[in-house]
Every structure is written in C-alpha cells, then in structure tokens.
C-alpha cells in the first residue's frame, strides 16, 4: 500500500469480518502488523470458524471484503515496478552466425 495512505485505524478485523456468518465472534478476530517486505506491509488476519469444510470459500470471501475495505479507505496496493535505464555507448559489432537471419552480439 502507499505509505502516505496508511491509516492504522483502517485496518480492523471487524471491518473485514462483519457480516460473515461463518466467522466466530469468540474468540474474536484480530489483525496483526507482521512485517515490512519489498513493496509491501504484511498483515495477518486471524479468525475462527466451526465450518472447516468451507474454509477455502471463507478465505476467498474475507479477501474480497479486505480489498473492498482498503479501497473504501483510499488505500492503494501498489504493484512491483521495475525501471530499466538504457545507457548509450559504443556497442561491439555484430557477428553473423551460420544462419544469416540471426546475429550474435558480443
């Protein structure tokens, strides 16, 4: 997420789990700020359910709701970007290989 948009108060477990009847209220869901990573802040949402057979669907529903809450709070998730800088200079001459349509640069 963009650092300038990081309001810690907007990352609440209740915002992301409310309305999901599969999530138990006791023990209460909780969110932890776990770590800093390349182009990321890592959070962990912990919650419980009695319906383990639906856990994959519950996780998907939670991720959709998390994205919605972040968007509503103006928090953008940046995607990694790479800038490539090409320096001009002298290139070595191309050498023709046996196949005239291919060149080898050394």
C-alpha positions as CSV (number, residue, x, y, z in Angstrom):
1,X,0.0,0.0,0.0
2,X,1.1,3.5,-0.5
3,X,2.9,4.7,2.7
4,X,1.2,8.1,2.7
5,X,-2.2,6.3,2.7
6,X,-1.5,4.1,5.7
7,X,-4.0,4.9,8.5
8,X,-3.5,2.1,11.0
9,X,-7.1,2.6,12.3
10,X,-8.5,1.5,8.9
11,X,-7.0,-2.0,9.4
12,X,-9.5,-3.5,11.8
13,X,-10.6,-7.1,11.9
14,X,-14.2,-6.1,12.5
15,X,-14.3,-4.1,9.2
16,X,-13.3,-7.2,7.3
17,X,-15.2,-9.9,9.1
18,X,-18.5,-8.2,9.9
19,X,-21.5,-9.8,8.1
20,X,-19.6,-13.1,7.6
21,X,-21.8,-15.6,9.5
22,X,-19.1,-18.3,9.2
23,X,-16.6,-16.3,11.4
24,X,-16.9,-16.9,15.1
25,X,-17.2,-13.9,17.4
26,X,-15.4,-15.8,20.3
27,X,-12.5,-15.9,20.1
28,X,-12.7,-12.5,18.4
29,X,-11.0,-11.9,15.1
30,X,-7.7,-10.0,15.3
31,X,-5.3,-8.3,12.9
32,X,-1.5,-8.1,13.4
33,X,1.0,-6.0,11.6
34,X,3.6,-8.7,10.9
35,X,6.5,-7.2,9.0
36,X,7.9,-4.9,6.3
37,X,8.6,-6.5,2.9
38,X,9.7,-5.5,-0.6
39,X,6.9,-3.2,-1.8
40,X,4.6,-4.5,1.0
41,X,3.4,-4.2,4.5
42,X,2.5,-7.7,5.8
43,X,-0.6,-8.1,7.9
44,X,-2.2,-11.2,9.3
45,X,-5.9,-11.6,10.0
46,X,-6.7,-14.4,12.5
47,X,-10.3,-15.6,12.8
48,X,-12.1,-18.8,13.6
49,X,-14.9,-20.9,12.1
50,X,-16.7,-24.1,13.0
51,X,-17.2,-24.9,9.3
52,X,-13.8,-26.2,8.2
53,X,-15.3,-27.7,5.1
54,X,-15.9,-24.2,3.7
55,X,-12.6,-22.7,4.8
56,X,-11.4,-22.0,1.2
57,X,-14.6,-20.2,0.4
58,X,-14.4,-18.3,3.7
59,X,-10.9,-17.2,2.9
60,X,-11.9,-16.0,-0.5
61,X,-14.8,-14.1,0.9
62,X,-12.6,-12.4,3.5
63,X,-10.0,-11.4,0.9
64,X,-12.8,-9.8,-1.3
65,X,-14.0,-7.9,1.8
66,X,-10.5,-6.8,2.7
67,X,-9.9,-5.4,-0.8
68,X,-13.3,-3.6,-0.5
69,X,-12.4,-2.1,2.9
70,X,-9.0,-1.0,1.7
71,X,-10.5,0.6,-1.4
72,X,-13.2,2.4,0.6
73,X,-10.4,3.8,2.9
74,X,-8.4,5.1,-0.1
75,X,-5.6,2.6,0.5
76,X,-3.9,1.5,-2.8
77,X,-2.0,-1.7,-3.1
78,X,1.0,-0.9,-5.4
79,X,2.2,-3.5,-7.8
80,X,6.0,-4.0,-8.1
81,X,7.6,-2.0,-10.9
82,X,11.0,-2.1,-12.5
83,X,12.6,0.8,-14.2
84,X,15.1,-0.1,-17.0
85,X,17.7,2.5,-17.9
86,X,19.5,2.0,-21.2
87,X,22.8,3.7,-21.4
88,X,24.0,4.7,-24.8
89,X,27.6,4.0,-25.8
90,X,29.7,2.1,-28.2
91,X,28.5,-1.4,-29.0
92,X,30.7,-4.1,-30.3
93,X,30.0,-5.0,-33.9
94,X,27.5,-7.8,-34.6
95,X,29.0,-11.1,-35.8
96,X,27.0,-13.1,-38.3
97,X,26.3,-16.7,-37.4
98,X,25.8,-19.6,-40.0
99,X,22.1,-18.6,-40.1
100,X,22.0,-15.2,-41.9
101,X,18.8,-14.3,-40.1
102,X,20.4,-14.4,-36.7
103,X,23.0,-12.2,-35.2
104,X,25.2,-12.6,-32.2
105,X,26.3,-9.6,-30.2
106,X,29.4,-9.9,-28.2
